[in-house]
């Protein structure tokens, strides 16, 4: 009996995003891999990730959305109050 092989398309499927390793995602966000690991384990920050077996990956579009969600043009009151406390000491 002859084996049948499935051809893998040369062009990626439109529903499949480019996957980043933790090192690549950390570099894109200017963070350490350890920070991403803490975020994953504590669920403190809502950066989505993909787990395939023991491997952790990040979808490039999720990393981009994470950056866009946190893009602003002014600081918050929390940041301003922290600065006032630091200056007054």
C-alpha positions as CSV (number, residue, x, y, z in Angstrom):
1,X,0.0,0.0,0.0
2,X,1.4,3.4,-1.0
3,X,1.7,6.1,1.5
4,X,-0.3,9.3,0.9
5,X,1.3,12.6,1.8
6,X,-0.5,15.8,2.4
7,X,1.1,18.8,0.7
8,X,1.7,21.7,3.0
9,X,0.8,25.0,1.2
10,X,3.7,27.4,0.6
11,X,1.5,30.4,1.5
12,X,0.4,30.4,5.2
13,X,-3.3,29.9,5.9
14,X,-4.9,33.3,6.6
15,X,-6.2,32.1,10.0
16,X,-2.8,31.1,11.2
17,X,-0.8,33.8,12.8
18,X,3.0,34.1,12.9
19,X,4.1,32.6,16.3
20,X,6.9,34.2,18.4
21,X,9.0,32.5,20.9
22,X,9.2,34.0,24.4
23,X,12.6,35.5,23.5
24,X,11.2,37.1,20.4
25,X,8.1,38.4,22.2
26,X,10.2,39.8,25.1
27,X,12.5,41.5,22.6
28,X,9.5,43.1,20.8
29,X,8.2,44.4,24.1
30,X,11.6,45.4,25.5
31,X,11.1,43.1,28.5
32,X,12.9,40.0,29.8
33,X,11.7,36.5,29.3
34,X,11.4,36.2,33.1
35,X,8.9,39.1,33.1
36,X,6.7,37.2,30.5
37,X,7.0,34.0,32.6
38,X,5.8,35.9,35.7
39,X,2.9,37.5,33.8
40,X,1.8,34.0,32.5
41,X,2.0,32.4,36.0
42,X,0.3,35.2,37.9
43,X,-2.2,36.2,35.1
44,X,-1.5,39.8,36.2
45,X,-1.2,41.1,32.7
46,X,-3.5,40.0,29.9
47,X,-1.0,39.0,27.2
48,X,-2.4,36.0,25.4
49,X,-0.1,33.1,24.7
50,X,-0.4,29.7,23.0
51,X,0.7,26.5,24.8
52,X,1.6,23.5,22.5
53,X,2.6,20.7,24.8
54,X,5.3,22.3,27.0
55,X,6.2,25.0,24.5
56,X,5.0,28.5,25.0
57,X,4.4,30.8,22.0
58,X,2.9,34.2,21.4
59,X,0.9,35.2,18.3
60,X,2.4,38.2,16.7
61,X,-1.0,39.8,16.3
62,X,-1.6,39.4,20.1
63,X,1.7,41.1,20.9
64,X,0.8,43.9,18.5
65,X,-2.7,44.3,20.1
66,X,-1.1,44.4,23.5
67,X,1.1,47.3,22.4
68,X,-1.8,49.1,20.8
69,X,-4.0,48.7,24.0
70,X,-1.3,50.4,26.0
71,X,-0.5,53.2,23.7
72,X,-1.4,56.6,25.1
73,X,-0.5,60.3,25.0
74,X,-0.6,61.2,28.7
75,X,0.2,59.6,32.0
76,X,-2.5,58.5,34.5
77,X,-3.2,60.1,37.9
78,X,-1.5,57.1,39.5
79,X,1.7,57.8,37.7
80,X,1.5,61.5,38.6
81,X,0.8,60.8,42.3
82,X,3.8,58.4,42.4
83,X,6.0,61.0,40.9
84,X,4.9,63.6,43.4
85,X,5.6,61.3,46.3
86,X,9.1,60.5,44.9
87,X,9.9,64.2,44.4
88,X,8.7,65.3,47.8
89,X,11.0,62.8,49.7
